Amino acid sequence: MTRPAPAAPIEYPSSDGQPMAENDAQRNAIMYGIGALSRHFRDRRDVYVSGDLLIYYEEGTPRVSIAPDVFVVFGVEDRERPNYKLWEERRAPAFVLEVASPSTWRDDLGRKRSVYAQLGVREYWQYDPAGEHLPARLQGERLTRSGYVRQPVLTGLDGTLTLRSETLGLELRAAPGREMRFRDPATGDDLRSHAEEAEGRLAEAAARLAAETRAADAETRAADAETRVAELEAILRGRQSG
């Protein structure tokens, strides 16, 4: 009896062939979101932050996938992945942020919104860098038993929009003419990207070096002064003894 050939393993690609972003504003927002949230949760080994990564949610069906611009999963190992298979990880993203572009914003409000609700994504936010596509430059929804419910957005006197995430414990702010920024309400500080953190560390190192140089110069001047005083005292003693 001839045994049937074993089924070939199913391949789940790590790329869908689509670019990360269509323009600089969209790319900058995506990279900032991933970098800032990765840094914020860097001490949590059970929090996975990623973006523009294919999420497969139907085992055996590699053609069915979705790729959030930025997402956060709680309760899974923080490690590098070629893609995210929901049946292996057993945890759906708790937070998803989509950054609107001319060709993606309709999908963000339609198909993706439905899929995220199906997967159980607790918070689904959208950010429109140009303010040209969505009803508001910043908007978010929280999942309830009846589906997604729009969350209130605070508008500051200067026009800054602020959304508070219960899931992340953070705020997302979009000020007129500026790029979006996550803020930690506990400290009042904006979350910095990897590049901003590197620049900050360089600035701090330069300030320390300058302070150490000033201190060293002061010590040198003090030592020179002590030496000069000792020399003058020696000269004075010599005159007195003469």
Secondary structure, 3 states (H helix, E strand, C coil): CCCCCCCCCCCCCCCCCCCCCCCHHHHHHHHHHHHHHHHHCCCCCCEEEECCCCEECCCCCCCCEECCCEEEEECCCCCCCCCEEHHHHCCCCCEEEEECCCCCHHHHHCHHHHHHHHHCCCEEEEECCCCCCCCCCEEEEEEECCEEEECCCEECCCCCEEEEECCCCEEEEECCCCCCEEEECCCCEECCCHHHHHHHHHHHHHHHHHHHHHHHHHHHHHHHHHHHHHHHHHHHHHHHHC
